[in-house]
Amino acid sequence: MKYISRVLMCMILVGLVSCVPSKKMIYLQGADELAENPQTIAQNYELKIVPDDQLLITVSSKDGELLELFANSETLGSSGSSSIQEAIGLRVDKQGQIDVPILGKMQAAGLTRGELADNIKARLIADQYLKDPVVTVQLKAFKVSIMGEVNSPGVQTISGDRVTILEALSMAGDLTPSGKRDNVLVIREDGDQRVSYVVDLTSSEKVLTSPCYYLKQNDVIYVQPNKSIGVKGSATMSFISASSSILSVIASVLSIVSMIIVLKDK
């Protein structure tokens, strides 16, 4: 019985050591269930334009007078023998407007890229500048700030207009071992207000259905430190990891030795 007790104690010790990498460290738990119950992600998601956005507005037309209308803009070249394309780089001012050549001030903030493109096209036709314009609006880039327990905190510049919170955290080098994965804070500007959201990265369902799955301009992501690990959690986790490995080896050896002794006694 004495040796059996030792064996049981060693097995318990091994079990405790193996529990060190807890579920709180694992991302997107439950993802294996998505094959049976797929989560619907909005595919029509599109950013709204906000002040200080940098826009690239492209206008193409078969009308030759387009060159004269946008003589001071950057010429991208021709897409065909009779089609001319021009691109204009514009910044949205604090009032949410852009100053479009020929057309003057136009409201941009609060609109999607497609809505602004439709408005510009309508004005060009209504004011009889062009008969068949094709207008596209692109967001040159937007920025998100990533702070706290990540390996490379700082401001990330996103090309295009769609990025997920997982992609942004990857750009920041992932969370440190001490980062609190089930309580990531996202601070978002909504008009003249700031709204806070909490994202649980350990749950695939909560991540995919979060309003912060797709990030917006000027979002701030803050990864809190795990209180049980402490502010300097990276060094602590390294020590815990090394200690756990050593304890695991010791426990395994003791378990094997104890079992050999039990077998010999028999």
N, C-alpha and C positions, 0 to 999 in steps of 0.2 A: 504493500500500500504506500510505503514511503516513496518508493521509486515511481510509482504511478502518479502520485501527487506532483512529483518533480516534472514528470512529463507533461501533465496537465498545465502546470504553471508556465512551462516553456512554450506550450502551444498558445496559451493566452497572451504571453508576451509577444510572440510572433504576430498574432492577430492585431494587437494594439499598434505595433510598429507599422504594419501594413496599412493601417487606417490614416496615417499621417497625410497622404495626398487625398484630402477630403473632397467631397462633391462640390464644395465651394470653389475649387480650383479648376473645375472642368467646364468648358464652354458648351453652350447649345445642347444641354442634356434633353433627351427626348427627340432628338433629330431623327432617330431611326424609325420613329412612329409616323414621320411625315409622309413616308411612302404609302401608308394606309390611309392617312387623313391629311392630305396636302393643305397647306396654309395658302390662302389667296393673298398675293401681294399686289397692291395697286400698280398696274402697268402704265396707267395714264398720269402718273405723278409728274408734275412739272413745277419748277420753282416760279415764284412770283418775283418780279423785278423790284429791287429796293434801292434807295438812294446810295450813291457811291459805286454802284455796279458799273463795270466796264463792258460796254456792248460793242459788238461788231455787226453793223447793218449792211447787208449786201442787196443791191438792186440790180436786176438784169432786165434787159428789154431789147427788142429789135429796132427800137427807135434810135436813130443816130444822134438826135439832139441830147441824149442822155449824157454824152461827154461834156457838152457845154453846161448842163445843169449842175454837174458834179465835177467841175473842172479842177477844184482844189482838193479832191478826195484821192484816195489811193486806188489806182487802177490795177485790177487783178488779171485783166486780159480777156480774151474772147473765148466763149465756149463753142462758138460756131462761126461760120463766115458772116452771118448777119445778126449775131447776138452779142451785145456788149454788157459787161458786168463791172460794177463798181462797188467798192467796200468803204465804209466810213466807220472810224472808231470814235465812239462817243461815251462820255461819262454821265451818269444820272446825277443831277445836282441834288442839293439838300431838300428842295421842294418836290423832288420826284419827277423832274422834267428833263427832257433832252432837247438840244437845239439842232434840229435837222436842217441841212442846207436846203434852201428854197422854201421849205415848209415852215421853218421857224420853230417856236417852242411847242412841244407835244408832251402830254402826260405819259409817263412810262411806269412809274412805281405802282405796284398793285396789279399790274397786268402780267400775263404770261408772255413768253417770247412770241408765241403764235398770235396772240391778241394784238400785240404791238405791231407785228408785221402786217396784220390785216388792216390796222388803222392807217399805217403809212401808205399802204397800197391804195386804200380808199381815197386818201387825200390826194395822192398823185393823179388818180383818175378824175376825181371830182374837180380838181383845179386845172384839169386839162393839160398837165405837163406830159403825161405818158398815157398811152392807150392800153398797153399790155404788160405792165410791170410785174415782175416776180420778186417778192421781197422776203428775205429771211433775216432773222435776228438771232445772233449767238451771244452767249455769255462767255466772255473771254476767260474768266476765272473767278473763283470766289474763295474766301479764306475761312478756316475754322481753327480755333485755338484748342489745344489739348494740354491739360495740366495734370499735376498730381503724380500718381504712381504708374508712370509709363517710362519706358527706357529712353525715349527721345522727346521730351516735352517741347512745346513751341507752337508756332503758327504754321499750319499746313495750307499751301496754295493748291486748290483743286482745279484741274483743267476740265472743262465741260460743265455740266450743270446737274450731275447726278452722282452722288457718292453715299455709301452706306456707313453707318457707325463702325461696322466691323472693318471696312476698308480704311477708314480714317485712323483707327487704332493700330492697324497694321503699319500704316505709314509712320506712326510714332514709335515703332519698334515693339509693339505689344505691351501688355501690362507687366509690371514687375511682379515677382512672387508675392509681394505684400499688398498688391492692389486688390481692392474689394470688388470682386467681379459681379456680385449680386446687387450692387447698389451704385451704379455709375450715374453721375449727375450730368444732365444736359441743360444748359441755360440758353434760352432762345429769345431773340428779339421779336416781339409781335406788336408792330406799330410803335407806340411810345411806351410800351410795357415790356417787361422781361418775365418770361414764364419758365418755370423749372420742371423738368421731367426726370424720373428715375428709370433706368434701364437695367434689367436683370440679364446679364450676359450668359448666365448659367442655364437659362431656360430658352430653348429654341422658339417655343410658342410666344413667349413674352417679347423676345427680340423682334421676331418677324411681324408682330402685330403692333409694335410700338409706333407712336407718331414720330419718333426720332430714328426709325430705321433708316430713312433717307434724311440726310442732314441738309440744313439750309445755311444761307450766307450768315457769317458772323456767329455761328453756333459756338458755344464754349463747352467742352467736355472736361469734366473734372473727375478723376479716379481717386476715390478716398483710400487712405491706408487702412488695412485691417487692424483694428485695435488690439486684437489678441497677439499680433505679431510686433506692433510698435512702429514708430516712424521710420526707423532704420531697418525696415523689415528685410531688405535684400540680404544684408550680412547675416541677420538672424536666421533667415530661411536657409542660407547656405550652411550655417552651423547645424541647424535642425536636420537638414537633409543628410549631411555627413554623419551626424550622430545616429540618425535613424538607420543608415546603411550599416554602420558598425554594430549597432544593437541587433539588427536583423541577422547579421552573420553570427554573432555570439549566441543569439537565441536559437538559431538553427543548429549550431554545433552542440549546444547543451541538450537540445531536444534529441539529436541523434545519439549522443553519448548516453543519455538517460535510457533511451529505448534499447540500446545495446546491453546496458546493465540489467535491465528488466528481463531481456531474453536470456541472458546468462544465468540469472537467478532461477529461471524456469528449468 
